[in-house]
Amino acid sequence: MSTGTETELYLRNRGGDRLAATFTPGPGDSAVVLLHGFLSNRRAGGRFDRLAAEYAALGHAVLRFDFSGFGDSDGGAVDGERLLDDAQAALDHLDALGYPRQVLHGQSLGSAVALRVAPQRPRVVTLVLTGALTGAGDTGGDRPYPLLGEEGLAAWNRDEDVHLPIEGSTVRTHVTVNRRQPRLGATGTQRELLTALRVPVLVVHGDTGELEPRLAATTTRGAHLLPEGSRIAVIPGATHTFHDRQDTLAGLVTDWVREHVPAAATHQRAQPR
């Protein structure tokens, strides 16, 4: 049940960066924000197109955007603090539009952002984390980003910008990382991260490839720290991107959101002030 038509727009974070966004209004009082992963964008190779359509069909508004430094948004080298501010700007936009029930769906890097932003936003009623980074203090510091390669690693160690190629952007050919920029989750513990949450969380992992089983093991170690009512699901055969298991993933996440955020099409949203 979707009554909205997608609109392309720009948001602005506190640093003044323009964030390229796609918004689908919904008939009720609920909205989903999609937060993409590293070296990705608001379409996520079509995977977020699919999820946006699924959520809209449930009757929710959907907002997805490119993090600063990614996709079609402004920004230079990736900055962890700015990523958090980007998500805050997206939720501020939903607040201004009068959506009091909000869902954060984060993939990989987006999951790390969602975990850190949600405790500050009382209108977020549940989280959906796919390919989730549920640890803390183990992704930042002076550790190199993944996929740097030998040449990129050498530049990293010289404190130089490293350019990682991307696809799907109309304004950039690469994402820039540098060890001098603040890293997301460079400090703290998993206990601090997960016990700060106050809403139920769905965490979805795959079991295939080098990365995903390690991430799933991290989540399992911290499962007892998640809020009551949370769930961890593992999709057999799924890799970190869930590219070949999109139907299964869509079924899991929409069932969760249908249960925890039933669409309220008969409720009228507050008018923006």
C-alpha positions, 0 to 999 in steps of 0.5 A: 500500500503506497500512495507516494511517488519518489522525489529526488531532493537534497538534505543538508548536514550541520557542516553544510554538505548537500546530501543527495536523497530520495523520498517516498511519502507515506499515507500514515505516521511512520517512515523508514530511513535506509542507511547504506554501506561502505563504497555504496550509495542510496541505491545499493546496486538496486538492493535499496531500490527493492527494500524501499519499494517493499517498505513503501508497499507496507504503507511507510514513507521511505527516505534514503540518502548518500552519506557525505563523501559517497554517491552524489553527496558533497564531502571529502574524505570519509569522516565518522562524525560527519556520517553520524550527523548525516543520519541526524539530518535525515531524521530531522527531515522526517521530524519536520515532515511530521513522522513520529514513528521512525525505523532505521535500517542500516546495512554494514557501515549504515548499521554502525551509524544506526546503532550510534544514532538511535539512542539519541532519537526518541522517535526511532521505534525499532532498528533493522541491521543487515550485515551488521557491525555490532562491535565497538572500538574494533573498526576505527583507530589506526586500522586501515579501511578494507579493500585498500590494496598494496598501493592504497595501504602504502599511501595510508601509512604515509598519511595520504588520501586513498581513493577507492573506486565506486560505481553508480555516482554521477558526481564522483568516481571514488570514495576518499579515506585518510587515517587522519579523519575520525573513524566511526566506532574508534572507541568504546565497547560493545557493551556500551554500544548495545546497552544504550539501545532502548528499542527492539533490534532485528540483526540479519547476517549471512553465513558465507564469505570471509567477512560475514561469519566473523560479523555474525560471531561478533553479534552472537557474543553480544546477543545478551546485551540487545534490548528485550524482544530483539532477534538475530537471524542468519540467512544460509548462503548469504554473503555480506551484501545479500545479493543472491538472497534478496527475496529472503532478506526482504521477507525477514525485514518486512515481517519485522517492521510489519509486526513492530511498526504496523502501518497506520494509514488512517492516522493523519500526520502532523503538519510541518511547522 
